[in-house]
Amino acid sequence: MAETKKLMRALAGEVQKVPPVWLMRQAGRYLPEYRATRAQAGDFLTLCYTPDLAAEVTLQPIRRYGFDASILFADILLIPDALGADLWFVTGEGPRLSTITSQGDFDALKPADAIHEHLSPVYETVRILSRELPAETTLIGFAGAPWTVATYMIAGRGTPDQGPAHALKDGNRPLFEALMERITAATIEYLSAQIEAGAETVKLFDSWAGSLKGQDFQDFALEPAKRIIAEIKARHPGVPVIAFPREAGENYIGFAKATGADCVAIDNSVQAQWAAEFVQVDGCVQGNLDPKLMVTGGQQLIDETRRIVAEFSKGPHIFNLGHGITPDADPENVHVMLEALRG
Ligand code: CP3
C-alpha cells in the first residue's frame, strides 16, 4: 500500500509543497486542557504512568490543531526510573534523581532487559494511541540519547554545562562507559518495545549533544546513535528514525549518513539556509522555528514560518520548532503558524 501519511512520506524522502508539521512538547503546559489533566493525575510521573491519561494528553494537541504527528506522552527520564534510579519532579524546578558517581551506585542498577515491567504502562499508552489516532496522524515514539540521559543520572538533575557528567567521563572513564553502555542497551529495548506496541517512527533526543566537543562528540553522541539505529533497523526493518543532536553545530553535517538516521532534527541556533545546504543534502531535516515566536507571535511568526518553509523547500522537510514549545506560549499562535504554513 502506498504511504499516505505526510510525515512518513517526508521521512521516506518525499519533497512536499506543504511540509508535515508537529511541535516538540506539543502536549504541555501552554494548553489549558493539559493543565487540567495534569491536575487530575496529581503529578507528572503519575500522568506518564497512567495509560488513559497519558493517551488523553497526547491526543489533546491533535484534536486542537490536527498536527501530522503525535508524540507519545512520556519522558526521557523514565529509563533511569526503570533502571532503578530514584526519580521525582520538583514543581517549578525540574527533575531530581539519585546520582550515579561510584561503582556501587552503578552496581545497584538493574540490567537493561529488566526495564519492561516498569515501562509496561508506556507500551499500553502506545497501544491505545495506535487505535485512537486519526488515520492520517503518525505516532512517534521516543527516548533520550545515552549522553543526555547520563547527564541527568550522574548529576541527579539538569545542569547548565553538564559539568558532573564531563567530570565522570574524564575522571573515571570505565564507569562512565559502563553507564553509557547500560543506557544504550536499555534504549534499544525500550524503543523496540514502543515499535512493537505501534510506534511508527522513533526519535532520539540528545538535548545536551552540543556540550560534547571533538572526539567526545564522535564517541558519545554519534557512536551510540549509530548503534541504537543499527539495532532498531535490524529488529524492525523499515522503521524510520529521527535523530536530534541538539546544538551540534558543524557536527550536524554528515550526522544522518554516519548514524543511519532517516531525518536529523535541527535546533534554532543554526540558520535554515545553512542547514538546507549542508544537512538536507543527505535527506530529511526537521525544524527549526525559534520557540520564542510562539510567545511573541505577530507578523514575525508568519514571516519566519514562511521563510523556513521556503529555505527547506528543495528537499524533504518536517516543520517543527528548534526546541520544545514553552509554557508561556500562546495557544492561538500555533493557529497563526499553521495558517501561514498550510493556508
Ligand atoms: O509533547 C511531547 O513532546 C512529548 C512528551 C515529552 C516530555 N518530555 C514531556 C514533559 C518529551 C518528548 C520530553 C523529552 C524530554 N524530557 C527531554 C528532551 C527534549 C528537551 O526538551 O530537550 C528532556 C531533557 C526531558 C527531561 C525533562 N522533563 C525536564 C528537564 C523537565 C523539566 C523541565 C520542564 O520543561 O518542566 C521535564 C518535565 C516534562 N516533560 C514536562 C513535560 C510536558 C513538564 C512537566 C509538567 O507538567 O510539570
Residues whose N, C-alpha, C, O or C-beta is under 5 A from the ligand:
A	BS01	CP3	L23 M24 R25 Q26 A27 G28 F44 I71 L72 F73 A74 D75 I76 G94 P95 G158 F205 S207 G324
